[in-house]
Amino acid sequence: MKAKKVSVAYMWMAIVFVTCLIASNIFEAKLITLGPLSATAGLLCFPISYIIGDVTTEVYGFSAARRVIWAGFAMNFFVVALGGIAAILPAPDFWEGAEAFNFVFGLAPRIACASLTAFVVGSMINAWVMQRMHDMHGERKFGVRAIASTLAGEGADSLIFFPIAFGGTMPVRELLKMMLVQIVLKTFYEVIILPITVQVVKAVKQIEK
């Protein structure tokens, strides 16, 4: 069977996508405060994966984006599984970092399940909305497509992740507030970086002709 060629641009976007997913999965273990608001540190890099997803869908189509998403899921699961095994393995008595390591990498099964499920659903919805709007508008209104798809994807991601990961561990009001904050801040992130995203799309389209 003849091997299918993959462009360098597509390869690098897939690498960045997977790296951001793995990093955000680790960063989710830390809660941060932004003034009166609470969020997870995954906010730092998780939106980048959605931006890469938008670019991939816009340039290569939904099927190509779906391949990257499943690759991200597989590698994310791989790191979570290895982290769980590493956390279980006994550490020498003189090492004082075991508890901190286990806190970060020994994710509770519900956290890992919530993260992986939310990622697949949210990313697929993001790419699907992006493609459907592209079919409707053609090359026009990329900014509208990018923001609308992010709202849909991030909304689905938060609606799945937070109830599974933190349901029963905090007041419902705080849980709902954290979900809303994540959706708003991640979408705001996309709006702020949109001019750069537009230029990346143009550059990749130029490279790929």
C-alpha positions as CSV (number, residue, x, y, z in Angstrom):
1,M,0.0,0.0,0.0
2,K,1.3,3.4,-1.0
3,A,2.0,5.7,2.0
4,K,-0.1,8.8,2.2
5,K,2.0,12.0,2.3
6,V,1.4,14.6,5.0
7,S,2.4,18.2,4.6
8,V,5.0,19.8,7.1
9,A,2.5,22.5,8.1
10,Y,-0.2,19.9,8.9
11,M,2.3,17.8,10.9
12,W,3.4,20.8,13.0
13,M,-0.2,21.8,13.7
14,A,-0.9,18.3,14.9
15,I,2.2,18.4,17.1
16,V,1.2,21.7,18.7
17,F,-2.4,20.5,19.1
18,V,-1.3,17.3,21.0
19,T,1.3,19.1,23.1
20,C,-1.3,21.7,24.2
21,L,-3.8,19.0,25.2
22,I,-1.3,17.0,27.2
23,A,0.0,20.2,29.0
24,S,-3.6,21.4,29.7
25,N,-4.4,18.0,31.2
26,I,-1.5,18.4,33.6
27,F,-2.4,22.1,34.4
28,E,-6.0,21.2,35.2
29,A,-4.7,19.9,38.5
30,K,-4.1,23.5,39.6
31,L,-6.9,26.0,40.4
32,I,-6.1,29.7,39.9
33,T,-7.8,32.9,40.9
34,L,-8.4,35.8,38.6
35,G,-9.6,38.5,40.9
36,P,-12.9,37.2,42.2
37,L,-13.0,34.4,39.7
38,S,-11.8,30.8,39.9
39,A,-10.5,28.8,37.0
40,T,-8.1,26.0,36.2
41,A,-4.6,26.6,34.9
42,G,-5.4,24.6,31.8
43,L,-6.8,28.0,30.6
44,L,-3.3,28.9,29.7
45,C,-2.9,26.5,26.8
46,F,-6.1,24.6,26.2
47,P,-7.7,27.4,24.0
48,I,-4.7,27.1,21.7
49,S,-5.8,23.5,20.8
50,Y,-9.2,25.0,19.7
51,I,-7.4,27.6,17.6
52,I,-5.3,24.9,16.0
53,G,-8.5,22.9,15.5
54,D,-10.1,25.9,13.7
55,V,-7.1,26.4,11.4
56,T,-6.9,22.7,10.6
57,T,-10.6,22.5,9.8
58,E,-10.5,25.7,7.8
59,V,-7.6,24.6,5.6
60,Y,-7.8,20.8,5.5
61,G,-11.4,20.1,6.3
62,F,-13.3,18.2,9.0
63,S,-11.8,14.7,8.2
64,A,-8.3,16.0,8.6
65,A,-9.2,17.8,11.9
66,R,-10.8,14.6,13.1
67,R,-7.6,12.6,12.6
68,V,-5.7,15.2,14.7
69,I,-8.3,15.1,17.4
70,W,-8.2,11.3,17.7
71,A,-4.4,11.4,17.7
72,G,-4.6,13.9,20.6
73,F,-7.0,11.7,22.4
74,A,-4.7,8.7,22.0
75,M,-1.6,10.5,23.2
76,N,-3.5,12.2,26.1
77,F,-4.7,8.8,27.2
78,F,-1.2,7.4,26.9
79,V,0.3,10.1,29.2
80,V,-2.6,9.7,31.7
81,A,-2.1,6.0,31.8
82,L,1.7,6.2,32.2
83,G,1.3,9.0,34.9
84,G,-1.1,6.7,36.8
85,I,1.4,3.8,36.7
86,A,4.2,6.1,37.7
87,A,2.2,7.4,40.7
88,I,1.4,3.8,41.8
89,L,5.0,2.7,41.7
90,P,6.7,2.9,45.2
91,A,9.1,5.7,45.8
92,P,12.3,5.7,48.0
93,D,11.7,6.9,51.6
94,F,14.3,9.7,51.2
95,W,12.4,11.4,48.3
96,E,10.1,14.1,49.5
97,G,8.4,14.8,46.2
98,A,6.2,11.7,46.0
99,E,3.0,13.4,47.4
100,A,3.3,16.4,45.0
101,F,4.0,14.1,42.0
102,N,1.1,11.8,42.8
103,F,-1.2,14.9,43.2
104,V,-0.3,16.0,39.6
105,F,0.0,12.7,37.8
106,G,-2.0,10.4,39.9
107,L,-5.3,11.8,38.5
108,A,-8.4,10.3,40.1
109,P,-10.2,8.1,37.5
110,R,-13.1,10.5,37.4
111,I,-10.8,13.4,36.5
112,A,-9.1,11.5,33.8
113,C,-12.5,10.2,32.4
114,A,-13.9,13.7,32.5
115,S,-10.9,15.3,30.8
116,L,-10.7,12.7,27.9
117,T,-14.5,12.6,27.3
118,A,-14.9,16.4,27.4
119,F,-11.9,16.8,25.1
120,V,-13.2,14.5,22.4
121,V,-16.8,15.8,22.4
122,G,-15.8,19.5,22.6
123,S,-13.1,19.2,19.9
124,M,-15.4,17.3,17.6
125,I,-18.2,19.8,18.0
126,N,-15.8,22.7,17.5
127,A,-14.5,21.2,14.2
128,W,-18.0,20.2,13.1
129,V,-19.5,23.7,13.6
130,M,-16.5,25.2,11.9
131,Q,-17.0,23.0,8.9
132,R,-20.8,23.5,8.7
133,M,-20.4,27.3,8.8
134,H,-17.6,27.1,6.2
135,D,-20.0,25.1,3.9
136,M,-22.6,27.9,4.4
137,H,-20.3,31.0,4.0
138,G,-17.4,29.7,1.9
139,E,-14.2,31.6,2.6
140,R,-16.0,34.6,4.2
141,K,-16.6,35.3,7.9
142,F,-13.8,33.2,9.3
143,G,-13.8,35.2,12.5
144,V,-17.5,34.5,13.1
145,R,-16.9,30.8,12.4
146,A,-13.9,30.6,14.8
147,I,-15.7,32.3,17.7
148,A,-19.0,30.5,17.2
149,S,-17.3,27.1,17.0
150,T,-15.3,27.8,20.1
151,L,-18.4,28.8,22.0
152,A,-20.0,25.5,21.0
153,G,-17.0,23.4,21.7
154,E,-15.9,25.0,24.9
155,G,-19.5,25.0,26.1
156,A,-19.8,21.2,25.5
157,D,-16.4,20.7,27.1
158,S,-17.2,22.5,30.3
159,L,-20.7,21.0,30.6
160,I,-19.1,17.5,30.5
161,F,-15.8,18.1,32.4
162,F,-16.9,20.0,35.5
163,P,-19.9,17.9,36.6
164,I,-18.0,14.7,36.1
165,A,-14.7,15.9,37.6
166,F,-16.0,18.1,40.5
167,G,-19.6,17.2,41.0
168,G,-20.4,16.6,44.7
169,T,-17.0,18.2,45.8
170,M,-18.2,21.8,45.8
171,P,-21.4,23.8,46.0
172,V,-23.5,23.6,42.8
173,R,-23.4,27.4,42.6
174,E,-19.6,27.5,42.6
175,L,-19.5,24.6,40.0
176,L,-21.8,26.5,37.7
177,K,-19.9,29.7,38.2
178,M,-16.6,27.9,37.3
179,M,-18.1,26.4,34.2
180,L,-19.3,29.8,33.0
181,V,-16.0,31.5,33.8
182,Q,-14.1,28.8,31.8
183,I,-16.4,29.2,28.7
184,V,-16.2,33.0,28.8
185,L,-12.5,33.3,29.4
186,K,-11.5,30.7,26.8
187,T,-13.8,32.4,24.2
188,F,-12.3,35.8,25.1
189,Y,-8.9,34.2,24.7
190,E,-9.9,33.2,21.1
191,V,-11.3,36.7,20.4
192,I,-8.0,38.4,21.5
193,I,-5.8,36.1,19.5
194,L,-8.2,36.1,16.4
195,P,-6.0,38.5,14.3
196,I,-3.1,36.1,14.7
197,T,-5.3,33.1,13.9
198,V,-6.5,34.8,10.7
199,Q,-2.9,35.4,9.6
200,V,-1.9,31.8,10.4
201,V,-4.8,30.6,8.2
202,K,-3.7,32.8,5.4
203,A,-0.1,31.7,5.7
204,V,-1.0,28.0,5.8
205,K,-3.4,28.3,2.8
206,Q,-0.6,30.0,0.9
207,I,1.9,27.2,1.8
208,E,-0.6,24.5,0.9
209,K,-1.8,26.4,-2.3
